[in-house]
Amino acid sequence: MMAWNQCCFKKKMESWAGVSKFQIDILKFMNPENHPLAVDRRSFLRQSSGIAAGLGLGALPIIGEVKGKKKPESETLVKMFYDSLNEEKRKAICFPFDHKLRLKVDNNWLITKTLVEDYSKDQQAMIKEIFMGLHSEEYAEKVYDQVEWDSGLDGFEGGSSVAIFGKPGTGKFEFVLTGRHCTRRCDGDSVEGAAFGGPLFYGHAVDSFNEKPDHKGNAYWYQAVRANEVYQMLDGKQRKAALCGKSRGEKGNATIKLTGKKVGLDGIRVGDMSGDQKGHVRKVLGDLLAPFREKDSKEALKLVEAGGLDNIHMAFYKEENIGKDEIWDVWQLEGPNMVCYFRGKPHVHAWMHIRKPV
């Protein structure tokens, strides 16, 4: 399996011919071999002393199975799903492209009253495949399992809803799927200058609403482990700049509002970091984008690069930590055209918004 994984990654790298070194560097860190997916806090503390020396990390388990037959892209399935709807369903879930609901994002919500379970079995299967296709092969099954788990007894079908904006196949359109700890989008690049078609949300509560400090089993905690490696690499002065009091909190779309600022943001400016520290920030970006399909991650990386890596600020929030360690549960990356806000207390909530610089 590992041999196949290396081959798959090599082909992925070859398909990125012509992109910048910055983007290639991040793609390397998205290589499943380089992910610390299941590292707990105790293991992290044992390893942290060697981080500055550039020690390697553990391998990433293979999450999704490889399918021999190539599946239709999510955009194709959205049109098929739209064409299969009767008039009643279209009235319930279809809206004009510019409807204000299209860009809404939140941590636990249903975009329409019609649940996935209210569609025919064939339509339910299409919705699931649209969702799966928006994620990388390595992560699709794990992300689906997370949404299924967080939906409780309702499951994916009873805890999720969808909406379509515009008319697929005839111009601009966007498909949006929401539920607990889930806002995903499929727009076929209809939304110019917006990674993923607009803001995303993902999260996970594993064993309880209030997770323990190690967040054992959380599908996304590996992202915080990587971010905390950056903190461990900082010197005393840098840590003072990076460590803040309280975070922005969660306020729906206001949570991911972009400021356009290059200075004066929370935390330490990446431009004030050393080369190896910047390299680890690139790894964090790679981890944040790893769950999503390659074409969307590639677009997001281009937009991040356009805003300037040096203009990103990285902040950790000491007043919202679980436990008495210095492995910060709440942290963020923010630049003039991006916000990635990771709130790990009481369980993981993650918000992402990346757009073309103004």
C-alpha positions as CSV (number, residue, x, y, z in Angstrom):
1,M,0.0,0.0,0.0
2,M,2.8,2.4,0.8
3,A,4.4,1.7,-2.6
4,W,1.2,2.6,-4.3
5,N,0.9,5.7,-2.2
6,Q,4.4,6.9,-3.2
7,C,3.5,6.3,-6.8
8,C,0.3,8.2,-6.5
9,F,2.1,11.1,-4.9
10,K,4.7,11.1,-7.7
11,K,2.0,11.4,-10.3
12,K,0.4,14.2,-8.4
13,M,3.6,16.1,-8.3
14,E,4.1,15.6,-12.1
15,S,0.6,17.0,-12.7
16,W,1.6,20.2,-11.0
17,A,4.1,21.2,-13.7
18,G,4.5,25.0,-14.1
19,V,3.4,26.0,-10.6
20,S,5.6,27.9,-8.2
21,K,8.1,26.4,-5.8
22,F,6.0,27.7,-2.9
23,Q,3.1,25.7,-4.1
24,I,5.2,22.6,-4.7
25,D,6.7,22.9,-1.2
26,I,3.2,22.8,0.3
27,L,2.1,19.9,-1.9
28,K,5.1,18.0,-0.6
29,F,3.8,18.5,3.0
30,M,0.4,17.2,1.8
31,N,2.1,13.9,0.9
32,P,0.4,11.3,3.1
33,E,3.8,10.0,4.2
34,N,4.5,13.3,5.9
35,H,1.4,13.7,8.0
36,P,1.3,13.3,11.8
37,L,-2.4,12.4,11.7
38,A,-2.6,10.5,14.9
39,V,0.0,12.2,17.1
40,D,-1.2,12.8,20.6
41,R,0.1,15.5,23.0
42,R,2.4,13.2,24.9
43,S,4.1,12.0,21.7
44,F,4.3,15.6,20.5
45,L,6.0,16.8,23.7
46,R,8.5,14.0,23.4
47,Q,9.3,15.0,19.8
48,S,9.2,18.8,20.2
49,S,12.8,19.2,21.3
50,G,13.9,17.9,17.9
51,I,11.6,20.0,15.8
52,A,14.0,22.9,15.3
53,A,16.6,20.4,14.1
54,G,14.2,19.3,11.3
55,L,13.4,15.8,12.5
56,G,11.0,13.9,10.3
57,L,7.4,13.0,11.2
58,G,5.4,9.8,11.1
59,A,3.6,8.4,8.2
60,L,-0.1,9.2,7.4
61,P,-2.4,6.2,7.3
62,I,-4.2,5.6,4.0
63,I,-7.8,6.8,4.6
64,G,-9.6,6.4,1.3
65,E,-9.6,3.3,-0.8
66,V,-8.4,3.6,-4.4
67,K,-11.1,2.9,-7.0
68,G,-10.0,1.4,-10.3
69,K,-12.6,3.2,-12.3
70,K,-12.5,7.0,-12.6
71,K,-15.7,8.6,-11.1
72,P,-17.5,11.6,-12.6
73,E,-16.4,14.9,-11.1
74,S,-18.6,16.5,-8.5
75,E,-19.7,19.3,-10.9
76,T,-20.9,16.6,-13.4
77,L,-22.9,14.9,-10.6
78,V,-24.4,18.2,-9.5
79,K,-25.9,18.7,-13.0
80,M,-27.2,15.1,-13.0
81,F,-28.7,15.6,-9.5
82,Y,-30.3,18.9,-10.6
83,D,-31.8,17.3,-13.8
84,S,-33.3,14.5,-11.7
85,L,-35.2,16.9,-9.4
86,N,-39.0,17.2,-9.8
87,E,-40.7,20.6,-9.6
88,E,-41.5,20.3,-6.0
89,K,-37.9,19.6,-5.0
90,R,-36.6,22.4,-7.2
91,K,-38.9,24.9,-5.5
92,A,-37.6,23.7,-2.1
93,I,-33.9,23.8,-2.7
94,C,-33.1,25.8,-5.9
95,F,-32.4,29.6,-5.7
96,P,-31.0,32.3,-8.0
97,F,-27.2,32.4,-8.1
98,D,-26.9,35.7,-6.3
99,H,-29.2,34.7,-3.4
100,K,-27.7,35.9,-0.1
101,L,-28.0,32.4,1.3
102,R,-25.3,31.1,-1.0
103,L,-22.3,32.4,0.9
104,K,-23.6,31.8,4.4
105,V,-21.4,29.7,6.7
106,D,-21.9,28.4,10.2
107,N,-20.8,25.5,12.5
108,N,-24.2,23.7,12.7
109,W,-27.0,24.5,10.3
110,L,-29.2,23.3,7.6
111,I,-29.3,25.3,4.4
112,T,-32.8,24.0,3.5
113,K,-35.5,22.1,5.3
114,T,-35.3,19.2,2.9
115,L,-32.9,16.6,4.3
116,V,-30.8,14.2,2.2
117,E,-33.0,11.4,3.3
118,D,-36.0,13.1,1.7
119,Y,-34.6,12.3,-1.8
120,S,-34.8,9.1,-3.8
121,K,-32.1,6.5,-3.1
122,D,-30.4,7.3,-6.4
123,Q,-30.4,11.0,-5.5
124,Q,-29.0,10.3,-2.1
125,A,-26.2,8.3,-3.7
126,M,-25.4,11.3,-6.0
127,I,-25.3,13.7,-3.1
128,K,-22.9,11.4,-1.2
129,E,-20.6,11.1,-4.3
130,I,-20.6,14.9,-4.8
131,F,-19.5,15.3,-1.2
132,M,-16.8,12.6,-1.5
133,G,-15.5,14.0,-4.7
134,L,-14.8,17.4,-3.1
135,H,-12.2,15.7,-0.9
136,S,-8.9,14.1,-1.6
137,E,-8.7,10.3,-2.0
138,E,-6.6,10.1,1.2
139,Y,-9.2,11.9,3.3
140,A,-12.7,11.4,1.7
141,E,-13.8,8.4,3.8
142,K,-12.5,9.8,7.1
143,V,-14.2,13.1,6.4
144,Y,-17.5,11.4,5.5
145,D,-17.2,9.3,8.7
146,Q,-16.7,12.5,10.7
147,V,-19.9,14.0,9.3
148,E,-21.8,10.7,9.9
149,W,-20.6,10.6,13.5
150,D,-21.3,14.2,14.3
151,S,-24.8,13.8,12.9
152,G,-25.6,11.3,15.6
153,L,-28.6,9.0,15.1
154,D,-29.7,11.0,12.1
155,G,-26.5,10.1,10.2
156,F,-25.3,11.8,7.0
157,E,-28.7,11.4,5.3
158,G,-30.8,12.7,8.2
159,G,-28.4,15.4,9.4
160,S,-27.5,17.1,6.2
161,S,-29.2,19.3,3.6
162,V,-28.3,20.8,0.2
163,A,-29.2,23.7,-2.0
164,I,-28.4,24.7,-5.6
165,F,-27.8,28.3,-6.7
166,G,-28.1,29.0,-10.4
167,K,-28.7,26.4,-13.0
168,P,-25.9,23.8,-13.5
169,G,-24.9,23.3,-17.1
170,T,-26.1,26.7,-18.3
171,G,-23.9,29.2,-16.5
172,K,-22.9,30.0,-13.0
173,F,-24.0,27.6,-10.3
174,E,-23.1,26.5,-6.8
175,F,-24.0,23.4,-4.8
176,V,-23.9,23.8,-1.0
177,L,-24.1,20.9,1.5
178,T,-24.4,21.7,5.2
179,G,-25.0,20.0,8.6
180,R,-23.4,19.8,12.0
181,H,-19.7,20.6,11.6
182,C,-20.0,20.9,7.8
183,T,-20.3,23.5,5.1
184,R,-19.0,22.4,1.7
185,R,-19.3,23.9,-1.8
186,C,-19.1,22.9,-5.4
187,D,-19.1,25.7,-7.9
188,G,-17.3,24.6,-11.0
189,D,-15.2,27.8,-10.7
190,S,-18.3,29.9,-11.0
191,V,-17.2,32.1,-8.1
192,E,-14.3,34.1,-9.5
193,G,-11.4,34.6,-7.1
194,A,-12.8,32.5,-4.2
195,A,-11.1,29.3,-3.1
196,F,-13.7,26.5,-2.7
197,G,-16.4,28.8,-4.0
198,G,-16.6,30.6,-0.7
199,P,-16.0,30.1,3.0
200,L,-15.9,26.5,4.5
201,F,-16.4,25.0,7.9
202,Y,-15.4,21.7,9.3
203,G,-15.2,20.2,12.8
204,H,-15.3,17.1,14.9
205,A,-16.4,16.1,18.4
206,V,-15.2,12.6,19.1
207,D,-16.2,11.1,22.4
208,S,-17.9,14.1,24.0
209,F,-18.7,17.8,23.6
210,N,-15.8,18.6,25.8
211,E,-12.7,16.8,24.5
212,K,-9.7,16.0,26.6
213,P,-6.4,17.8,25.9
214,D,-5.1,15.0,23.6
215,H,-8.2,15.2,21.4
216,K,-7.8,11.5,20.8
217,G,-9.4,10.3,17.6
218,N,-10.3,13.7,16.3
219,A,-10.1,13.8,12.5
220,Y,-8.5,17.2,12.4
221,W,-6.4,17.5,15.5
222,Y,-3.3,16.7,13.4
223,Q,-3.6,20.3,12.0
224,A,-3.2,21.8,15.5
225,V,-0.2,19.5,16.2
226,R,1.6,20.8,13.2
227,A,0.7,24.4,14.1
228,N,2.1,23.9,17.6
229,E,5.3,22.7,16.1
230,V,5.8,26.2,14.7
231,Y,5.3,27.6,18.2
232,Q,7.9,25.3,19.6
233,M,10.4,26.6,17.0
234,L,9.9,30.2,18.1
235,D,12.3,32.0,20.4
236,G,11.1,33.9,23.5
237,K,10.6,37.2,21.7
238,Q,8.7,35.5,18.9
239,R,6.5,33.6,21.3
240,K,5.6,36.8,23.1
241,A,4.4,38.2,19.7
242,A,2.6,35.0,18.7
243,L,0.7,34.4,22.0
244,C,-2.5,36.4,22.4
245,G,-5.3,36.4,24.9
246,K,-8.8,35.6,23.5
247,S,-9.5,34.7,19.9
248,R,-12.1,36.2,17.6
249,G,-14.8,33.7,18.6
250,E,-17.6,32.4,16.4
251,K,-20.1,34.7,14.8
252,G,-21.3,33.1,11.6
253,N,-20.0,34.8,8.5
254,A,-18.3,37.6,10.6
255,T,-16.0,34.9,11.9
256,I,-14.2,34.8,8.6
257,K,-14.4,38.4,7.5
258,L,-11.3,39.5,5.6
259,T,-9.7,42.8,6.5
260,G,-7.2,43.3,3.7
261,K,-4.6,44.2,6.3
262,K,-0.9,43.2,5.9
263,V,0.1,44.5,9.4
264,G,-1.7,44.9,12.8
265,L,-3.2,41.4,12.8
266,D,-3.1,39.0,15.8
267,G,0.2,37.2,16.3
268,I,3.6,37.1,14.7
269,R,4.1,38.0,11.1
270,V,5.5,35.2,9.0
271,G,7.8,37.7,7.3
272,D,9.5,38.1,10.8
273,M,10.2,34.4,11.0
274,S,13.4,32.5,10.0
275,G,13.5,30.4,6.9
276,D,13.0,27.1,8.7
277,Q,10.1,28.6,10.6
278,K,8.5,29.8,7.4
279,G,8.9,26.3,6.0
280,H,6.9,24.9,8.9
281,V,4.2,27.4,8.3
282,R,4.0,26.1,4.8
283,K,3.5,22.6,6.3
284,V,0.6,24.0,8.3
285,L,-1.0,25.3,5.1
286,G,-0.5,22.0,3.5
287,D,-2.2,20.2,6.4
288,L,-5.2,22.6,6.3
289,L,-5.7,22.0,2.6
290,A,-4.9,18.2,2.6
291,P,-8.5,17.0,3.1
292,F,-9.7,18.7,-0.1
293,R,-9.4,17.7,-3.7
294,E,-6.3,18.7,-5.6
295,K,-7.9,21.2,-8.0
296,D,-9.4,23.2,-5.1
297,S,-6.3,23.1,-3.0
298,K,-4.2,24.2,-6.0
299,E,-6.5,27.2,-6.5
300,A,-6.3,28.0,-2.8
301,L,-2.5,27.9,-2.8
302,K,-2.3,30.3,-5.7
303,L,-4.5,32.8,-3.9
304,V,-2.5,32.5,-0.7
305,E,0.7,33.1,-2.6
306,A,-0.9,36.1,-4.3
307,G,-1.5,37.7,-0.9
308,G,2.0,37.0,0.2
309,L,3.2,34.4,2.7
310,D,5.1,37.0,4.6
311,N,1.9,39.0,5.2
312,I,0.3,36.1,7.0
313,H,0.2,36.3,10.8
314,M,0.1,33.3,13.1
315,A,-1.5,33.6,16.5
316,F,-2.1,31.2,19.5
317,Y,-4.6,32.0,22.2
318,K,-3.6,31.2,25.8
319,E,-6.9,32.1,27.5
320,E,-8.8,29.3,25.6
321,N,-6.5,26.4,26.2
322,I,-7.5,22.9,27.5
323,G,-5.2,21.7,30.2
324,K,-2.1,23.4,31.6
325,D,0.3,22.5,28.8
326,E,1.5,24.9,26.1
327,I,0.0,23.0,23.3
328,W,-2.5,25.6,22.2
329,D,-6.0,24.4,21.2
330,V,-7.0,27.6,19.6
331,W,-4.9,29.3,16.9
332,Q,-5.2,30.9,13.5
333,L,-3.5,32.0,10.3
334,E,-4.7,35.4,9.0
335,G,-3.5,37.5,6.1
336,P,-5.0,40.2,3.9
337,N,-7.0,37.7,1.8
338,M,-7.3,34.7,4.0
339,V,-8.5,33.5,7.4
340,C,-8.0,29.9,8.8
341,Y,-9.3,29.9,12.3
342,F,-8.9,26.7,14.3
343,R,-10.9,26.6,17.6
344,G,-10.0,23.4,19.4
345,K,-12.0,24.1,22.6
346,P,-14.3,22.5,23.7
347,H,-13.8,20.4,20.5
348,V,-12.6,21.1,17.0
349,H,-14.2,23.8,14.9
350,A,-12.3,25.1,11.9
351,W,-13.2,28.0,9.6
352,M,-11.5,28.8,6.3
353,H,-11.9,31.7,3.8
354,I,-9.4,32.4,1.0
355,R,-10.0,34.9,-1.8
356,K,-8.1,36.8,-4.4
357,P,-6.3,39.9,-2.9
358,V,-8.1,43.1,-3.5
